[in-house]
């Protein structure tokens, strides 16, 4: 059976899906490998760890922005896969995205178009115009809008979707990662 709709929550062997506009949310049991694995942690009681799931590489690596490994040390980094960083918790991956956006802002890179052109340059084989359009359409931020920190959750949510072809994170998870930056 194939179900479509808006994913509201995924975790602990259950996915909650709104099947259509106005329909009530329904909970379905799903295979453990297809859902977010929640473990206990000392900081706030939970770790959002997607490693090993049936997700795109960026999500499996808890690195939804597909940040390449390099010389920088990142909070929550747990290694790399040969090219991209792996984080112990997806919120650390979101935190890293927010910190990179803040560093761009300090350098005057502060519009959607400038941010995406720097994040995923055409020289690396990226379709920059498509990426800008995708992020602008999904976030509601125009390509020439000056981005402020309050815009980071919407911008990051749209970037995660474009980078991975899906968006399994809740806005609360994204906001938590941004708050850690």
C-alpha positions as CSV (number, residue, x, y, z in Angstrom):
1,X,0.0,0.0,0.0
2,X,1.4,3.4,-1.0
3,X,0.3,6.4,1.1
4,X,0.9,10.0,0.2
5,X,0.4,13.2,2.2
6,X,2.3,15.5,4.5
7,X,4.7,13.8,7.0
8,X,4.0,15.3,10.4
9,X,6.2,13.1,12.6
10,X,8.4,10.1,12.3
11,X,10.0,8.2,15.1
12,X,9.9,5.2,17.4
13,X,8.5,2.9,14.7
14,X,5.5,5.2,13.9
15,X,5.0,7.7,11.1
16,X,2.2,10.2,11.4
17,X,0.9,11.4,8.0
18,X,-1.8,13.9,7.1
19,X,-3.5,12.2,4.1
20,X,-5.2,15.2,2.6
21,X,-6.2,18.8,3.4
22,X,-8.7,18.7,6.2
23,X,-8.2,15.0,6.9
24,X,-7.1,14.1,10.4
25,X,-3.6,12.8,10.9
26,X,-3.2,9.0,10.9
27,X,-0.5,7.0,12.6
28,X,1.0,4.0,10.8
29,X,3.6,1.4,12.0
30,X,6.6,1.4,9.7
31,X,9.8,-0.7,9.6
32,X,12.3,0.4,12.1
33,X,14.9,1.0,9.4
34,X,12.7,3.6,7.7
35,X,12.2,5.8,10.8
36,X,14.1,8.1,12.9
37,X,16.0,6.2,15.7
38,X,15.6,8.0,19.0
39,X,18.1,7.3,21.7
40,X,18.8,8.9,25.1
41,X,21.5,11.5,25.6
42,X,22.7,13.5,28.6
43,X,22.1,17.0,27.2
44,X,18.4,17.2,26.8
45,X,17.2,13.6,26.9
46,X,17.2,12.8,23.1
47,X,19.4,12.3,20.2
48,X,18.0,12.6,16.7
49,X,20.2,10.1,14.8
50,X,19.3,9.0,11.2
51,X,22.4,7.0,10.6
52,X,21.7,3.6,9.0
53,X,18.2,4.5,7.8
54,X,16.9,4.3,4.3
55,X,17.6,8.0,3.6
56,X,19.7,10.0,1.2
57,X,23.4,10.3,2.2
58,X,23.1,13.8,3.8
59,X,20.3,12.5,6.1
60,X,22.1,9.2,6.9
61,X,25.2,11.2,7.8
62,X,23.1,13.6,10.1
63,X,24.5,16.2,7.7
64,X,21.5,17.5,5.9
65,X,23.4,20.4,4.2
66,X,26.0,17.9,2.8
67,X,28.9,19.8,4.4
68,X,32.2,18.5,3.1
69,X,34.8,17.3,5.5
70,X,37.8,19.7,5.9
71,X,40.1,21.2,8.4
72,X,37.4,22.8,10.6
73,X,36.4,21.1,13.8
74,X,32.6,20.9,14.3
75,X,30.6,20.3,17.5
76,X,29.0,16.9,17.2
77,X,31.2,15.7,14.4
78,X,31.6,11.9,14.4
79,X,33.9,11.6,11.4
80,X,33.3,11.6,7.7
81,X,32.4,9.2,4.9
82,X,35.4,10.1,2.7
83,X,33.9,13.3,1.5
84,X,31.1,14.6,3.8
85,X,31.0,15.1,7.5
86,X,29.0,12.7,9.7
87,X,27.4,14.2,12.8
88,X,26.3,12.3,15.9
89,X,22.9,14.1,15.9
90,X,21.1,15.7,13.0
91,X,20.7,18.9,15.1
92,X,24.5,19.3,15.0
93,X,24.3,19.1,11.2
94,X,21.7,21.9,11.2
95,X,23.8,23.8,13.7
96,X,26.7,23.6,11.3
97,X,24.5,24.9,8.5
98,X,23.4,27.9,10.6
99,X,27.0,28.7,11.6
100,X,28.1,28.7,8.0
101,X,25.2,31.0,7.1
102,X,26.3,33.3,9.9
103,X,29.9,33.3,8.6
104,X,28.6,34.2,5.1
105,X,26.6,37.0,6.6
106,X,29.7,38.5,8.2
107,X,31.3,38.5,4.7
108,X,28.3,40.3,3.1
109,X,26.9,37.1,1.5
110,X,23.3,37.7,2.7
111,X,20.7,37.1,0.0
112,X,19.3,33.7,-1.0
113,X,21.0,34.0,-4.4
114,X,24.4,34.9,-2.9
115,X,24.1,32.2,-0.2
116,X,23.2,29.4,-2.7
117,X,25.8,30.5,-5.2
118,X,28.4,30.2,-2.4
119,X,27.0,27.0,-0.8
120,X,26.7,25.1,-4.0
121,X,28.8,26.8,-6.7
122,X,28.3,26.1,-10.4
123,X,32.0,25.2,-10.6
124,X,31.2,22.1,-8.5
125,X,28.6,21.0,-11.1
126,X,25.6,22.4,-9.3
127,X,22.6,23.9,-11.2
128,X,22.7,27.2,-9.1
129,X,19.7,28.8,-10.7
130,X,17.6,25.7,-10.1
131,X,18.8,25.6,-6.5
132,X,18.0,29.3,-5.9
133,X,14.5,28.9,-7.4
134,X,13.8,25.7,-5.4
135,X,14.9,27.4,-2.1
136,X,13.1,30.6,-2.8
137,X,9.8,28.8,-3.8
138,X,9.9,26.5,-0.8
139,X,11.0,29.1,1.8
140,X,9.0,32.1,0.6
141,X,12.2,34.2,0.6
142,X,12.8,36.0,-2.7
143,X,16.3,35.5,-4.3
144,X,17.4,39.0,-3.5
145,X,15.9,39.1,0.0
146,X,18.5,40.0,2.7
147,X,18.5,37.0,5.1
148,X,18.5,37.6,8.8
149,X,19.0,35.0,11.5
150,X,15.3,34.8,12.0
151,X,15.0,33.5,8.4
152,X,17.5,30.7,9.0
153,X,14.9,28.0,9.9
154,X,12.9,28.6,6.7
155,X,16.0,28.9,4.5
156,X,17.7,25.8,6.1
157,X,14.5,23.7,5.7
158,X,14.3,24.6,2.0
159,X,18.1,23.9,1.5
160,X,17.7,20.5,3.2
161,X,14.9,19.6,0.9
162,X,16.9,20.6,-2.2
163,X,20.1,18.9,-1.0
164,X,18.4,15.6,-0.1
165,X,15.2,15.4,-2.3
166,X,13.1,15.0,0.8
167,X,12.6,16.7,4.2
168,X,12.2,14.3,7.1
169,X,13.1,17.0,9.8
170,X,10.4,18.8,11.7
171,X,10.6,22.6,12.0
172,X,11.2,22.2,15.7
173,X,14.3,20.0,15.0
174,X,15.6,22.6,12.6
175,X,14.9,25.5,15.1
176,X,16.7,23.6,17.8
177,X,19.8,23.1,15.6
178,X,19.7,26.8,14.7
179,X,19.5,27.8,18.3
180,X,22.6,25.8,19.0
181,X,24.6,27.9,16.5
